[in-house]
Amino acid sequence: PRVPARVSEALVLRTYPLKEADLVVSFLTRDQGMLRGVAKRARRPKSSFGAGLERLSHVRMAYFQRETRELVNLDSCELIRSQFGLVSDYWAGVALDYFAEVSEQLLPAAEPNERFFRLLLAVLDDLQPKSHVWRAVTYFSLWALRLSGWMPEMGSAPKLSSDSRAIALEMLRTPVAQLSKKDWDQGTAADLRRFLVRQIEAHIERRLVTAPLFEQVSS
């Protein structure tokens, strides 16, 4: 039987083409966890979904599901905030891809994780000042591991400098928007970022696509 439509606050992670005009959408809801659904005719020029299915758009998603089907059917989405303002900045765009890829790989399906949802909102807010790309990436990587239950022991982590350990401890104690002002350029905490990416990859099925871009610039 068809379950009545549900409306959830959500962040769109990825979209994949399906048939000629449809999309499969992976999205993280605040109340239901990560779901995947089919958006009918979403690839047509005059689709009712509009820009709501762009990467990491913050939306209110209306959907319904049948108990015997893995994919939900997307009915509509109301755009709360897009990330269009970050498109012109290359590294901010790579960071968006990284957030989406890591979230989709780490999160199990249909398991609510409201803290992870709030983590994504926080780092997206922190990306708005474009100079904070590297701070947001490092903070997200650290907390993604922690919220997934795979937090490494920073005190004994090999190949981590004392400066990187200090940054990690500060990030674990402080919301990203309240972190002390530092020169968070490509080189800051580069060894910490590489360490965290390797920890993430140890718990997923494949190597991350976006991680080599950060590694190349941070080295």
C-alpha positions as CSV (number, residue, x, y, z in Angstrom):
1,P,0.0,0.0,0.0
2,R,1.0,3.6,-0.6
3,V,2.2,5.4,2.5
4,P,0.9,9.0,2.7
5,A,3.2,11.7,1.6
6,R,5.8,12.8,4.2
7,V,7.6,16.2,4.2
8,S,11.1,16.3,5.5
9,E,13.7,19.0,5.8
10,A,16.6,17.6,3.7
11,L,19.9,18.2,2.0
12,V,20.4,16.8,-1.5
13,L,23.6,14.7,-1.8
14,R,23.7,13.3,-5.3
15,T,21.6,12.8,-8.4
16,Y,21.9,10.0,-11.0
17,P,20.2,9.9,-14.4
18,L,17.4,7.3,-14.8
19,K,15.8,6.6,-18.2
20,E,15.3,9.6,-20.4
21,A,13.9,12.2,-18.1
22,D,14.0,10.9,-14.5
23,L,16.6,11.2,-11.7
24,V,17.6,9.0,-8.8
25,V,18.2,11.4,-5.9
26,S,20.2,10.6,-2.7
27,F,19.2,13.0,0.1
28,L,19.8,13.3,3.8
29,T,16.7,14.1,5.9
30,R,16.7,15.6,9.4
31,D,14.2,13.1,10.7
32,Q,14.5,9.9,8.5
33,G,18.2,9.7,7.7
34,M,19.6,9.1,4.2
35,L,17.0,8.1,1.6
36,R,17.0,7.5,-2.2
37,G,14.1,8.3,-4.4
38,V,13.0,8.8,-8.0
39,A,12.2,12.2,-9.3
40,K,9.9,11.8,-12.3
41,R,10.6,14.1,-15.3
42,A,13.2,16.0,-13.2
43,R,15.5,16.3,-16.2
44,R,13.0,18.1,-18.4
45,P,13.6,21.9,-18.9
46,K,10.4,22.9,-17.2
47,S,10.6,20.4,-14.3
48,S,8.7,21.4,-11.2
49,F,11.7,20.5,-9.1
50,G,13.7,23.4,-10.5
51,A,17.0,24.1,-8.8
52,G,15.9,22.1,-5.7
53,L,17.8,19.0,-6.7
54,E,21.2,20.7,-7.1
55,R,24.1,19.4,-5.0
56,L,23.6,20.1,-1.3
57,S,20.5,22.3,-1.8
58,H,18.7,22.7,1.5
59,V,15.0,21.8,0.8
60,R,11.7,20.6,2.2
61,M,11.2,17.4,0.3
62,A,7.8,15.8,-0.1
63,Y,7.8,12.1,-0.9
64,F,5.9,8.8,-0.4
65,Q,7.0,5.2,-0.4
66,R,5.7,1.7,-0.7
67,E,6.7,-0.7,2.0
68,T,8.2,-3.2,-0.5
69,R,10.3,-0.7,-2.4
70,E,13.7,0.6,-1.5
71,L,13.3,3.9,-3.5
72,V,10.8,6.5,-2.4
73,N,8.9,8.5,-5.0
74,L,9.7,12.2,-4.8
75,D,6.6,14.4,-5.2
76,S,8.1,17.9,-4.9
77,C,10.7,20.0,-3.1
78,E,10.6,23.5,-1.8
79,L,14.0,25.3,-1.9
80,I,15.2,26.7,1.4
81,R,18.7,27.6,0.3
82,S,20.9,26.8,-2.7
83,Q,24.7,26.7,-2.8
84,F,24.7,28.6,-6.1
85,G,26.7,31.4,-4.6
86,L,29.7,29.1,-4.1
87,V,29.8,27.8,-7.7
88,S,32.2,30.5,-8.9
89,D,34.8,29.5,-6.3
90,Y,36.7,26.4,-7.5
91,W,37.8,25.1,-4.1
92,A,34.4,25.8,-2.5
93,G,32.9,23.6,-5.3
94,V,35.3,20.8,-4.6
95,A,34.5,21.1,-0.9
96,L,30.8,20.7,-1.7
97,D,31.5,17.5,-3.7
98,Y,33.6,16.2,-0.8
99,F,30.9,16.8,1.7
100,A,28.3,15.1,-0.5
101,E,30.5,12.1,-1.3
102,V,31.7,11.4,2.2
103,S,28.1,11.7,3.6
104,E,26.7,9.3,1.0
105,Q,29.5,6.8,1.6
106,L,29.5,6.9,5.5
107,L,25.8,7.1,6.3
108,P,23.6,4.0,6.4
109,A,20.2,4.2,4.7
110,A,17.1,5.2,6.6
111,E,18.9,5.6,10.0
112,P,18.2,9.1,11.5
113,N,21.3,11.1,12.4
114,E,20.2,14.6,13.2
115,R,23.6,15.5,14.5
116,F,25.2,14.7,11.1
117,F,22.5,16.8,9.4
118,R,23.4,19.7,11.7
119,L,27.1,19.2,10.9
120,L,26.4,19.6,7.2
121,L,24.4,22.8,7.8
122,A,27.2,24.2,10.0
123,V,30.0,23.6,7.5
124,L,27.8,24.9,4.6
125,D,27.3,28.1,6.6
126,D,31.1,28.3,7.2
127,L,31.8,28.0,3.5
128,Q,30.0,31.2,2.7
129,P,33.1,33.3,3.5
130,K,35.2,31.6,0.8
131,S,38.4,31.9,2.8
132,H,37.1,29.3,5.2
133,V,37.1,26.4,2.7
134,W,40.0,24.5,4.4
135,R,38.7,25.0,7.9
136,A,35.3,23.7,6.9
137,V,36.8,20.6,5.2
138,T,39.0,19.7,8.2
139,Y,36.2,20.3,10.7
140,F,33.7,18.2,8.6
141,S,36.2,15.3,8.2
142,L,36.9,15.2,11.9
143,W,33.3,15.3,13.0
144,A,32.1,12.9,10.2
145,L,34.4,10.3,11.7
146,R,33.2,11.0,15.2
147,L,29.5,10.9,14.4
148,S,30.0,7.7,12.5
149,G,31.6,6.0,15.5
150,W,35.1,5.7,14.0
151,M,36.9,8.5,15.8
152,P,40.7,7.8,15.9
153,E,42.8,8.4,19.1
154,M,44.4,11.7,18.3
155,G,46.8,11.6,21.2
156,S,48.6,8.6,19.8
157,A,47.9,9.0,16.1
158,P,51.1,8.4,14.0
159,K,52.4,11.0,11.6
160,L,50.5,13.8,13.3
161,S,52.3,16.9,14.4
162,S,51.6,18.5,17.8
163,D,50.1,21.4,15.9
164,S,47.6,19.1,14.1
165,R,46.7,17.4,17.4
166,A,46.0,20.9,18.9
167,I,43.8,21.8,15.9
168,A,41.9,18.6,16.2
169,L,41.3,19.1,20.0
170,E,40.1,22.7,19.4
171,M,37.7,21.5,16.7
172,L,36.2,18.8,18.9
173,R,35.5,21.4,21.6
174,T,34.3,24.4,19.5
175,P,31.5,24.9,17.0
176,V,33.0,25.7,13.6
177,A,31.7,29.2,13.5
178,Q,33.4,30.0,16.8
179,L,36.8,28.6,16.1
180,S,39.7,31.0,16.7
181,K,40.8,33.1,13.6
182,K,43.8,31.5,12.0
183,D,45.3,31.5,8.6
184,W,43.4,28.5,7.3
185,D,45.1,28.2,3.9
186,Q,45.9,25.1,1.9
187,G,48.9,24.2,4.1
188,T,47.3,24.6,7.5
189,A,46.6,21.2,9.1
190,A,47.4,19.4,5.8
191,D,48.7,16.3,7.6
192,L,45.6,16.2,9.8
193,R,43.3,16.3,6.7
194,R,45.3,13.5,5.0
195,F,45.1,11.4,8.1
196,L,41.4,11.9,8.5
197,V,40.7,11.1,4.8
198,R,42.6,7.8,5.2
199,Q,40.6,7.0,8.3
200,I,37.4,7.7,6.3
201,E,38.5,5.5,3.4
202,A,39.3,2.7,5.8
203,H,35.5,2.5,6.6
204,I,34.0,2.8,3.1
205,E,33.9,0.5,0.1
206,R,36.0,2.6,-2.3
207,R,38.5,5.4,-2.4
208,L,37.1,8.9,-2.4
209,V,37.0,10.7,-5.8
210,T,37.5,14.2,-4.4
211,A,40.2,13.5,-1.8
212,P,43.2,13.4,-4.3
213,L,42.4,17.0,-5.2
214,F,42.8,18.1,-1.6
215,E,45.9,16.0,-1.2
216,Q,47.5,17.5,-4.3
217,V,47.1,21.1,-3.1
218,S,47.9,20.3,0.6
219,S,51.2,18.6,-0.2
